[in-house]
């Protein structure tokens, strides 16, 4: 049996391989296909990082199954209308004709199957069940975690596709945070008694990066001072990145994203300068701003026009021409697109290389989907750049890009779970995956009014490491990082970032202390922690000091004073996470010496 290519490829195929197609399979695609052909399972779950080529794998497998008469027709289930059409276009390029407009009744003889949405299956599950019962069917469930978006969708998929001859499930991002079982996914119990999803083939971001299949991502984080008014009329000021309660983080974050403040214009200006640098080596490179709602999207598009002098493509999901706008942008060389949610998953615009994460959605699933829009590699050495606010959750996700996760059932309840960014409520997950982006009026009900904001370049995150010292927008220090070439090997990126930081530190040391109006410490010495983590550090320090009291015979106050004298900084209640960690390390050192 040959499994190396589709049996319907035209002689001219592929030229420059279009979305979801390729003339030669990548090693992981071939490996997954070989495993499928050897085992011939009814259900197969392939987990591959965004940009790795799940569509090519799925269509090649579909072609093989049709060619060998294992199945007679194909049904593709996609999350959105736009993706449904993209699947049909990609399949047509290799001779598999799918009807993306199918709604009911007999299918035209010229088609090999249909492309539908999860919502469409939810409306008429029996229609698709009857089709599966009449002819041997391969069902491709794209981004299978969406079958758990609502109980009714999962039940509809189970009812519709239970009789299918073969089912291929695909996903490219961590599964949902809730514990709803996903149809046709196998769960295996671990030694801890917790059931987790079991993939038949996994190809993670780390492997794809090593193979040159995806781009390395440089995350550029911006802090700044925020000021807002609560419903009670109190004015609150805070700095992004400083420990805050969950509510304060949310309000400071929304203040930063308010287009009327200074934070967004400064970050968009920096992102555009980065795009200009990238376009020196990737002439058609494009940028994408992911907004929270329509009003913000329109305001960001207006800011981009003021900054660049050129119009941004605006994509709103209730706009009948949204899919056409994305297709047009994908094929031209315009600089910027602004979109609300619908471009966060699956929609493929390979030339996207610079992104601005301008939404307050804080789920790991949505973050991975959003970053996945920028990682598809077209040639060796391309890098992606994503701009973020300095929010603990986001920086944590950025530093865990290579972590592979399974869908976990039976999650144990822990105290303080509401502080865990991976334990969001089902309501927030549904919000993150909604396709609608109309203004619901929800924002007006929240006790909050943004007053002012400014922006400060904070740090660069790459490959789990952090670089850079704080710098003002428009400064030479900021430009050092914005000006990193757009074509570099991964190890060259790391080396260049280290050199830029060393240069920045050396420049800082030559300046008089009186001129330092920003916190001039390298990023790794300025850890961004949550309010809860800071409380834990204080508790840990007090525990260590308490133990040392018994060992040394000195009172608590004396030890704390001595720690401040040796390590520097304010009292523990006002100390930063870095200062607390230094004191914990010092008191451990003292205790070890006395043994």
PAMARFI-719123 format. One record per residue (C-alpha): x, z, y. Coordinates in Angstrom, 3 decimals. Last residue first. Layout:
PAMARFI-719123
c1 / c3 / c2
X / Z / Y
...
//
This chain:
PAMARFI-719123
c1 / c3 / c2
23.909 / 60.833 / 23.028
24.388 / 61.300 / 26.773
25.580 / 57.708 / 27.349
22.418 / 56.264 / 25.745
20.169 / 58.266 / 28.111
22.015 / 56.962 / 31.163
21.712 / 53.337 / 29.987
18.001 / 53.784 / 29.274
17.644 / 55.210 / 32.818
19.373 / 52.109 / 34.187
17.258 / 49.582 / 32.211
14.025 / 51.271 / 33.296
15.297 / 51.278 / 36.899
16.134 / 47.553 / 36.768
12.690 / 46.805 / 35.277
10.992 / 48.732 / 38.081
12.965 / 46.782 / 40.698
12.027 / 43.456 / 39.098
8.342 / 44.415 / 38.921
8.361 / 45.318 / 42.602
8.478 / 48.901 / 43.882
5.677 / 50.386 / 46.016
4.415 / 53.110 / 43.649
7.950 / 53.533 / 42.280
9.364 / 54.586 / 45.679
11.172 / 51.857 / 47.678
14.227 / 49.796 / 46.677
17.816 / 50.392 / 45.622
19.185 / 50.560 / 42.077
21.604 / 53.495 / 42.420
19.844 / 55.446 / 45.198
16.369 / 54.648 / 43.874
17.370 / 55.761 / 40.370
18.831 / 58.994 / 41.807
15.587 / 59.716 / 43.645
13.557 / 59.090 / 40.453
15.878 / 61.425 / 38.492
15.637 / 64.191 / 41.103
11.853 / 63.929 / 41.240
11.474 / 64.219 / 37.457
13.520 / 67.462 / 37.284
16.967 / 67.491 / 35.603
17.496 / 69.052 / 32.146
19.333 / 65.933 / 30.991
17.673 / 65.226 / 27.625
14.275 / 66.739 / 28.363
14.107 / 65.008 / 31.768
15.350 / 61.765 / 30.125
12.159 / 61.555 / 28.039
10.025 / 61.983 / 31.160
12.098 / 59.333 / 32.997
11.467 / 56.883 / 30.135
7.716 / 57.645 / 30.152
7.577 / 57.311 / 33.956
9.354 / 53.938 / 33.749
6.962 / 52.693 / 31.024
3.919 / 53.770 / 33.058
5.294 / 51.985 / 36.119
5.923 / 48.865 / 34.017
2.418 / 49.032 / 32.510
0.872 / 49.309 / 35.970
2.842 / 46.221 / 37.024
1.581 / 44.316 / 33.961
-2.019 / 45.173 / 34.862
-1.628 / 43.963 / 38.452
-0.274 / 40.671 / 37.124
3.372 / 39.682 / 37.168
5.490 / 37.048 / 38.884
9.138 / 37.816 / 38.154
11.449 / 37.624 / 41.180
14.921 / 38.023 / 39.618
14.474 / 34.801 / 37.593
13.422 / 33.057 / 40.809
16.717 / 33.678 / 42.597
16.523 / 36.235 / 45.459
16.243 / 35.485 / 49.159
12.891 / 37.026 / 50.111
12.152 / 35.112 / 53.289
13.027 / 35.885 / 56.933
16.768 / 35.919 / 56.223
18.388 / 35.392 / 59.624
19.224 / 39.089 / 60.101
21.157 / 39.076 / 56.828
23.724 / 36.730 / 58.400
23.930 / 33.364 / 56.549
26.879 / 32.496 / 54.279
25.250 / 34.198 / 51.286
22.134 / 32.009 / 51.607
24.174 / 28.799 / 51.428
25.867 / 29.999 / 48.220
22.486 / 30.887 / 46.698
21.042 / 27.449 / 47.598
24.063 / 25.662 / 46.139
23.798 / 27.645 / 42.904
20.064 / 26.834 / 42.755
20.705 / 23.109 / 43.205
23.411 / 23.173 / 40.519
21.148 / 24.931 / 37.997
18.338 / 22.460 / 38.735
20.732 / 19.548 / 38.205
21.885 / 20.867 / 34.824
18.324 / 21.415 / 33.578
17.203 / 17.942 / 34.702
20.306 / 16.396 / 33.110
19.428 / 18.043 / 29.782
15.975 / 16.403 / 29.905
17.401 / 12.908 / 30.660
16.755 / 11.803 / 34.221
14.680 / 9.163 / 36.026
12.597 / 10.578 / 38.897
15.646 / 11.821 / 40.813
15.457 / 15.409 / 42.188
14.566 / 15.129 / 45.881
11.723 / 17.667 / 45.877
14.204 / 20.311 / 44.693
16.839 / 19.882 / 47.402
14.011 / 19.054 / 49.838
12.871 / 22.693 / 49.656
16.338 / 23.918 / 50.642
16.591 / 21.317 / 53.419
13.411 / 22.750 / 54.938
10.091 / 20.901 / 55.260
8.063 / 23.758 / 53.807
10.004 / 27.030 / 54.152
12.160 / 28.199 / 51.257
12.064 / 30.828 / 48.490
14.936 / 30.763 / 46.037
15.253 / 28.383 / 43.124
15.072 / 28.220 / 39.350
12.916 / 29.436 / 36.471
13.445 / 28.766 / 32.741
10.853 / 27.934 / 30.030
11.821 / 24.254 / 29.878
11.416 / 23.829 / 33.636
9.911 / 26.049 / 36.271
10.779 / 25.526 / 39.952
10.303 / 28.343 / 42.460
8.622 / 29.639 / 45.621
8.208 / 27.000 / 48.342
6.238 / 28.901 / 50.982
2.765 / 27.967 / 52.186
0.445 / 29.386 / 54.843
-3.130 / 30.592 / 54.700
-6.002 / 31.495 / 57.004
-9.559 / 32.838 / 57.067
-11.156 / 32.160 / 53.676
-14.589 / 33.786 / 53.395
-15.642 / 35.775 / 50.319
-18.414 / 37.766 / 48.707
-19.478 / 34.952 / 46.326
-22.944 / 33.456 / 46.791
-21.722 / 30.506 / 48.863
-19.363 / 29.429 / 46.064
-22.273 / 29.155 / 43.615
-24.054 / 26.611 / 45.817
-24.092 / 24.229 / 42.866
-21.857 / 21.651 / 44.558
-21.791 / 18.746 / 42.121
-18.935 / 18.484 / 39.650
-20.679 / 17.747 / 36.387
-18.442 / 17.103 / 33.375
-18.284 / 20.719 / 32.339
-15.201 / 21.702 / 30.310
-13.890 / 24.432 / 32.575
-17.372 / 25.827 / 33.208
-18.050 / 26.027 / 29.471
-14.790 / 27.938 / 29.073
-15.827 / 30.268 / 31.899
-19.185 / 31.002 / 30.213
-17.526 / 31.571 / 26.830
-15.696 / 34.462 / 28.456
-11.998 / 34.348 / 28.894
-9.802 / 35.940 / 26.230
-6.615 / 33.907 / 26.639
-6.067 / 35.093 / 30.219
-6.136 / 38.711 / 28.973
-7.426 / 41.092 / 31.650
-10.912 / 41.157 / 30.080
-9.239 / 42.339 / 26.892
-8.531 / 45.723 / 28.505
-9.047 / 47.516 / 25.233
-8.717 / 45.125 / 22.339
-11.402 / 43.378 / 20.305
-9.961 / 41.657 / 17.242
-10.492 / 37.884 / 17.242
-12.523 / 36.970 / 14.129
-11.853 / 33.227 / 14.541
-8.671 / 31.758 / 16.005
-8.250 / 28.084 / 16.910
-4.581 / 27.277 / 16.468
-1.860 / 27.364 / 19.062
1.420 / 25.516 / 19.541
3.732 / 26.905 / 22.224
5.793 / 24.179 / 23.915
4.125 / 24.420 / 27.337
4.514 / 28.213 / 27.371
6.325 / 28.554 / 30.714
3.655 / 26.522 / 32.485
0.892 / 28.634 / 30.905
2.531 / 31.832 / 32.176
3.023 / 30.314 / 35.630
-0.682 / 29.455 / 35.659
-1.783 / 32.955 / 34.664
0.530 / 34.703 / 37.161
-0.600 / 32.572 / 40.151
2.107 / 31.040 / 42.357
0.049 / 27.976 / 43.356
0.984 / 24.883 / 41.370
2.616 / 21.450 / 41.884
3.195 / 19.287 / 38.784
6.175 / 16.929 / 38.444
6.637 / 14.508 / 35.522
9.984 / 13.057 / 34.422
10.907 / 9.583 / 33.179
14.219 / 9.337 / 31.304
13.217 / 6.914 / 28.558
10.363 / 4.552 / 29.243
6.573 / 4.708 / 29.287
6.204 / 8.461 / 28.689
2.772 / 10.107 / 28.719
3.287 / 13.551 / 30.275
1.207 / 13.379 / 33.447
-2.421 / 13.562 / 32.268
-1.482 / 16.220 / 29.681
-0.907 / 18.663 / 32.540
-4.688 / 18.719 / 33.077
-5.548 / 19.109 / 29.392
-3.007 / 21.929 / 29.015
-4.454 / 23.708 / 32.058
-8.016 / 23.221 / 30.777
-7.210 / 24.797 / 27.414
-5.098 / 27.619 / 28.883
-8.108 / 28.694 / 30.970
-7.612 / 29.465 / 34.665
-9.929 / 27.084 / 36.515
-9.215 / 27.704 / 40.202
-8.554 / 24.046 / 41.002
-5.866 / 22.376 / 43.108
-3.311 / 21.605 / 40.366
-1.340 / 18.927 / 42.241
0.158 / 16.199 / 40.070
3.068 / 13.746 / 40.165
3.869 / 11.158 / 37.451
0.632 / 9.236 / 36.859
1.699 / 5.725 / 35.725
0.191 / 6.177 / 32.260
-3.404 / 6.524 / 33.528
-5.273 / 7.736 / 30.438
-8.508 / 9.646 / 30.556
-8.302 / 12.041 / 27.603
-8.784 / 15.231 / 29.551
-8.418 / 16.375 / 33.136
-9.632 / 13.152 / 34.740
-13.264 / 14.329 / 34.658
-12.415 / 17.634 / 36.337
-12.867 / 16.563 / 39.950
-10.608 / 13.743 / 41.090
-8.217 / 12.779 / 43.875
-6.059 / 9.675 / 43.302
-2.854 / 8.951 / 45.196
-0.118 / 6.336 / 45.689
-1.691 / 2.941 / 45.043
0.252 / 0.745 / 42.585
-2.633 / -1.033 / 40.839
-3.842 / -1.062 / 37.219
-4.568 / 2.634 / 36.637
-6.181 / 2.901 / 40.073
-8.617 / 0.116 / 39.185
-9.452 / 1.710 / 35.831
-10.022 / 5.108 / 37.457
-12.267 / 3.609 / 40.170
-14.159 / 1.635 / 37.525
-14.849 / 4.817 / 35.566
-16.176 / 6.549 / 38.706
-18.408 / 3.631 / 39.779
-21.723 / 5.380 / 39.117
-20.532 / 8.369 / 41.170
-21.765 / 11.590 / 39.547
-18.273 / 12.172 / 38.142
-16.457 / 11.974 / 41.468
-13.235 / 9.942 / 41.707
-11.663 / 9.382 / 45.156
-8.830 / 6.846 / 45.382
-6.577 / 7.943 / 48.264
-6.333 / 5.869 / 51.461
-2.982 / 5.287 / 53.155
-1.462 / 6.796 / 56.311
0.455 / 9.239 / 54.131
-0.319 / 12.638 / 55.657
-3.625 / 11.821 / 57.401
-4.849 / 9.827 / 54.383
-3.800 / 12.632 / 52.068
-5.705 / 15.146 / 54.201
-8.886 / 13.016 / 53.984
-8.557 / 12.803 / 50.189
-8.117 / 16.584 / 50.098
-11.341 / 17.051 / 52.129
-13.268 / 14.724 / 49.827
-12.006 / 16.582 / 46.750
-12.826 / 19.955 / 48.329
-16.421 / 18.878 / 48.937
-16.727 / 17.412 / 45.449
-15.574 / 20.482 / 43.544
-12.559 / 22.170 / 41.951
-9.926 / 19.509 / 42.688
-7.294 / 17.849 / 40.478
-4.922 / 15.955 / 42.791
-3.289 / 12.978 / 41.075
-0.128 / 11.068 / 42.035
1.047 / 7.592 / 41.091
4.329 / 6.001 / 40.003
4.316 / 2.202 / 40.512
7.963 / 1.931 / 41.661
9.427 / 4.305 / 39.019
13.058 / 4.746 / 40.177
12.532 / 4.994 / 43.951
8.882 / 5.887 / 43.177
9.995 / 9.362 / 42.035
11.456 / 10.161 / 45.472
8.286 / 9.010 / 47.275
6.184 / 11.052 / 44.839
8.224 / 14.168 / 45.658
7.612 / 13.575 / 49.363
3.903 / 13.205 / 48.562
3.935 / 16.481 / 46.632
5.592 / 18.233 / 49.595
2.948 / 16.906 / 52.024
0.182 / 17.892 / 49.570
1.708 / 21.394 / 49.368
1.879 / 21.704 / 53.160
-1.677 / 20.398 / 53.670
-2.980 / 22.746 / 50.936
-1.347 / 25.932 / 52.266
-2.150 / 25.477 / 55.973
-5.827 / 26.415 / 55.871
-8.869 / 24.154 / 56.355
-8.446 / 22.566 / 52.896
-9.192 / 25.924 / 51.209
-6.991 / 25.904 / 48.085
-4.873 / 28.848 / 49.269
-7.971 / 30.895 / 50.106
-9.345 / 30.170 / 46.628
-6.175 / 31.597 / 45.090
-6.276 / 34.674 / 47.342
-9.904 / 35.240 / 46.277
-9.186 / 34.883 / 42.545
-6.039 / 37.016 / 42.720
-8.014 / 39.688 / 44.599
-10.714 / 39.713 / 41.906
-8.142 / 40.022 / 39.086
-6.394 / 42.894 / 40.841
-3.157 / 42.094 / 42.600
0.573 / 41.967 / 41.833
2.354 / 39.714 / 44.354
2.620 / 36.047 / 43.415
0.478 / 34.773 / 46.269
0.831 / 37.104 / 49.266
-2.031 / 39.289 / 50.385
-4.207 / 39.947 / 53.430
-7.714 / 41.404 / 53.350
-10.286 / 41.481 / 56.138
-13.260 / 43.712 / 55.465
-16.666 / 42.349 / 56.504
-18.586 / 43.768 / 53.543
-18.895 / 40.236 / 52.144
-15.096 / 40.061 / 52.033
-12.914 / 38.353 / 54.626
-9.766 / 36.374 / 53.780
-6.039 / 36.223 / 54.581
-3.385 / 34.517 / 52.476
0.414 / 34.601 / 52.856
2.405 / 32.077 / 50.845
3.535 / 31.055 / 47.337
4.232 / 27.562 / 46.033
5.282 / 26.617 / 42.489
6.959 / 23.382 / 41.434
6.552 / 22.669 / 37.701
8.966 / 20.078 / 36.270
7.478 / 18.476 / 33.157
9.546 / 16.656 / 30.521
7.998 / 13.296 / 29.681
6.471 / 12.522 / 26.298
7.580 / 10.402 / 23.322
11.292 / 11.072 / 23.929
11.640 / 12.475 / 20.401
12.729 / 15.910 / 21.678
9.744 / 15.925 / 24.048
7.351 / 15.004 / 21.228
8.741 / 17.822 / 19.082
8.305 / 20.371 / 21.853
4.842 / 19.022 / 22.781
3.548 / 19.530 / 19.261
2.886 / 17.151 / 16.380
0.678 / 18.787 / 13.774
-0.774 / 17.254 / 10.592
-3.413 / 18.654 / 8.241
-4.331 / 21.319 / 10.791
-5.507 / 24.751 / 9.633
-7.742 / 26.663 / 12.054
-7.230 / 30.414 / 11.990
-9.011 / 33.219 / 10.147
-7.890 / 36.800 / 10.826
-7.244 / 39.160 / 7.900
-3.766 / 40.077 / 9.141
-2.174 / 38.277 / 6.182
-3.815 / 35.077 / 7.383
-7.242 / 33.665 / 6.497
-7.549 / 29.894 / 6.557
-10.081 / 27.937 / 8.605
-10.838 / 24.286 / 7.814
-12.364 / 22.183 / 10.615
-15.405 / 20.018 / 9.721
-17.579 / 21.653 / 12.424
-15.863 / 24.035 / 14.889
-16.465 / 27.749 / 14.312
-17.441 / 29.577 / 17.533
-14.831 / 32.268 / 18.230
-14.256 / 31.645 / 21.921
-10.893 / 30.774 / 23.468
-11.289 / 27.098 / 22.531
-8.565 / 25.162 / 20.767
-5.182 / 24.486 / 22.271
-4.764 / 20.844 / 23.340
-4.321 / 17.450 / 21.714
-7.233 / 17.266 / 19.328
-8.339 / 14.808 / 16.660
-10.788 / 15.090 / 13.750
-10.996 / 12.283 / 11.162
-14.096 / 12.334 / 8.953
-14.550 / 10.160 / 5.854
-17.600 / 9.189 / 3.780
-20.042 / 10.633 / 6.318
-23.048 / 12.571 / 4.864
-22.347 / 15.735 / 6.993
-21.993 / 13.564 / 10.099
-25.296 / 13.979 / 11.941
-26.240 / 17.510 / 10.861
-22.794 / 18.998 / 11.452
-22.418 / 17.122 / 14.724
-25.869 / 18.353 / 15.857
-25.042 / 21.962 / 14.914
-21.834 / 21.832 / 16.912
-23.575 / 20.253 / 19.899
-26.433 / 22.831 / 19.743
-24.025 / 25.776 / 19.699
-22.418 / 24.556 / 22.890
-18.941 / 23.400 / 23.771
-17.996 / 23.864 / 20.097
-18.086 / 20.147 / 19.249
-15.839 / 19.838 / 22.286
-12.986 / 21.304 / 20.208
-12.958 / 17.981 / 18.306
-11.027 / 16.206 / 21.056
-11.987 / 12.845 / 19.483
-14.167 / 13.085 / 16.361
-13.528 / 9.863 / 14.429
-16.310 / 9.306 / 11.884
-15.548 / 6.847 / 9.061
-18.785 / 5.592 / 7.524
-19.974 / 4.224 / 4.182
-23.320 / 2.618 / 5.026
-26.986 / 3.736 / 4.971
-26.356 / 7.488 / 4.848
-23.974 / 7.436 / 7.818
-26.489 / 5.413 / 9.892
-29.268 / 7.838 / 8.950
-27.133 / 10.784 / 10.067
-26.448 / 9.038 / 13.366
-30.153 / 8.684 / 14.161
-30.792 / 12.201 / 12.844
-28.407 / 13.703 / 15.438
-30.294 / 12.259 / 18.435
-29.771 / 14.356 / 21.608
-26.683 / 16.260 / 20.424
-25.099 / 12.985 / 19.253
-25.433 / 11.669 / 22.810
-23.899 / 14.865 / 24.237
-20.960 / 14.505 / 21.847
-20.489 / 10.987 / 23.219
-20.833 / 7.635 / 21.427
-18.630 / 4.741 / 20.296
-20.254 / 2.500 / 17.680
-19.359 / 0.493 / 14.586
-17.794 / -2.659 / 13.177
-19.779 / -4.850 / 15.590
-20.628 / -8.579 / 15.389
-23.626 / -7.846 / 13.175
-25.432 / -6.089 / 16.051
-26.375 / -2.496 / 15.272
-29.949 / -1.751 / 14.195
-31.958 / 0.710 / 16.329
-30.796 / 3.306 / 18.832
-28.464 / 4.058 / 21.796
-25.401 / 1.830 / 21.476
-23.653 / 1.119 / 24.798
-20.081 / 1.716 / 23.574
-20.473 / -0.862 / 20.742
-17.247 / -0.856 / 18.708
-15.394 / -4.020 / 17.634
-12.237 / -3.401 / 15.633
-9.921 / -6.370 / 16.174
-6.788 / -4.597 / 17.345
-7.439 / -4.989 / 21.056
-11.148 / -4.293 / 20.488
-10.301 / -0.747 / 19.351
-8.610 / 0.028 / 22.683
-11.594 / -1.302 / 24.647
-14.125 / 0.642 / 22.537
-12.076 / 3.834 / 22.831
-11.819 / 3.377 / 26.606
-15.597 / 2.956 / 26.819
-16.234 / 6.251 / 25.008
-13.561 / 7.863 / 27.175
-15.486 / 6.965 / 30.340
-18.791 / 8.194 / 28.915
-17.201 / 11.552 / 28.084
-16.221 / 13.843 / 25.178
-15.744 / 11.136 / 22.532
-17.403 / 10.496 / 19.135
-16.149 / 7.345 / 17.389
-18.303 / 5.917 / 14.574
-16.725 / 3.397 / 12.224
-18.253 / 1.074 / 9.594
-17.790 / -0.122 / 6.026
-15.492 / 2.565 / 4.643
-13.020 / 2.666 / 1.751
-13.170 / -1.137 / 1.832
-9.338 / -1.433 / 1.847
-9.362 / -3.295 / 5.173
-11.890 / -0.874 / 6.685
-9.799 / 2.150 / 5.688
-6.590 / 0.537 / 7.017
-8.232 / -0.441 / 10.315
-9.571 / 3.090 / 10.768
-6.082 / 4.482 / 10.063
-4.575 / 2.178 / 12.670
-7.354 / 3.181 / 15.077
-6.702 / 6.914 / 14.563
-2.904 / 6.676 / 14.889
-3.124 / 4.521 / 18.013
-5.644 / 6.939 / 19.513
-3.510 / 10.001 / 18.767
-0.595 / 8.499 / 20.714
1.700 / 11.332 / 21.835
0.352 / 11.448 / 25.405
-1.473 / 14.742 / 24.938
0.140 / 16.768 / 22.118
-0.917 / 16.028 / 18.559
-3.249 / 17.957 / 16.254
-4.560 / 15.805 / 13.393
-7.422 / 17.260 / 11.312
-8.394 / 15.356 / 8.146
-11.700 / 15.610 / 6.252
-12.603 / 13.482 / 3.198
-9.029 / 13.574 / 2.062
-7.139 / 10.542 / 0.666
-4.002 / 12.606 / -0.204
-1.357 / 9.868 / -0.269
-3.006 / 7.639 / 2.346
-3.504 / 10.610 / 4.686
0.080 / 11.827 / 4.310
1.415 / 8.327 / 4.979
-0.767 / 8.054 / 8.090
0.467 / 11.401 / 9.435
4.091 / 10.403 / 8.824
3.588 / 6.963 / 10.355
2.011 / 8.507 / 13.455
4.812 / 11.108 / 13.626
7.516 / 8.431 / 13.356
5.960 / 6.220 / 16.004
3.963 / 3.255 / 14.768
4.913 / -0.287 / 15.653
2.614 / -2.789 / 17.347
1.006 / -0.204 / 19.628
-2.525 / 0.577 / 20.762
-4.398 / 3.482 / 22.342
-3.911 / 2.413 / 25.946
-2.263 / -0.971 / 26.256
1.114 / -1.780 / 24.666
3.166 / -3.967 / 26.985
3.146 / -7.202 / 25.009
0.886 / -5.935 / 22.180
-0.121 / -8.185 / 20.458
0.649 / -11.887 / 20.827
0.180 / -12.620 / 17.128
-3.205 / -10.793 / 17.114
-3.379 / -7.537 / 15.200
-6.209 / -7.158 / 12.694
-4.455 / -5.591 / 9.714
-3.139 / -2.680 / 11.765
0.426 / -1.703 / 11.146
2.804 / 0.285 / 8.973
0.472 / 1.460 / 6.233
1.360 / -0.902 / 3.406
0.000 / 0.000 / 0.000
//
